[in-house]
Amino acid sequence: MRLWTIHPRYLDAQDLVALWREALLARAVLRGKTRGCRHHPQLTRFRTHPCPRYAINAYPAAIHAVAAGRGYSFDGSKIGPVRSVRAMTTTSAQISHEWRHFLRKAARRDPQLHRRLRAIRVPRCHPLFKSVKGPLEPWERRGS
């Protein structure tokens, strides 16, 4: 499971669809609707939010907005109630780590996208997050 902290606007179609599915899976896990992935480390940041259910609803809402802007038809009824929630913090090192990881994937799968994005030095966060200076998040797998 990869719940990107970088803004979904950068993702290619394949990663955007995968992120949508994984966000919906994460939502089901946090709502107790599935037994799979219950202990996934990336869910820690949602569980520690003061309003975890609203936070996990806000996460796919931003993905849905990007997808709709591209003309994709993701089913928004799967998101649940979306409320304004306090932004979650992430670290600058986490954003950099994810960006490098995504650029490696893009270089293999879509060289044209890679050429467009590699000039970006500081990518935007997913709208649910705000970046603060700091090391890689403790839940991040070091090999990814």
Sequence and secondary structure as in RCSB ss.txt:
>XXXX:A:sequence
MRLWTIHPRYLDAQDLVALWREALLARAVLRGKTRGCRHHPQLTRFRTHPCPRYAINAYPAAIHAVAAGRGYSFD
GSKIGPVRSVRAMTTTSAQISHEWRHFLRKAARRDPQLHRRLRAIRVPRCHPLFKSVKGPLEPWERRGS
>XXXX:A:secstr
    SB GGG  HHHHHHHHHHHHHHHHHHTT  STTTT GGGHHHHTSSSHHHHHHHHHHHHHHHHHHTT    
GGGS        EEEEHHHHHHHHHHHHHHHHHH HHHHHHHTT SS  B TTEEEES S  TTS TT 
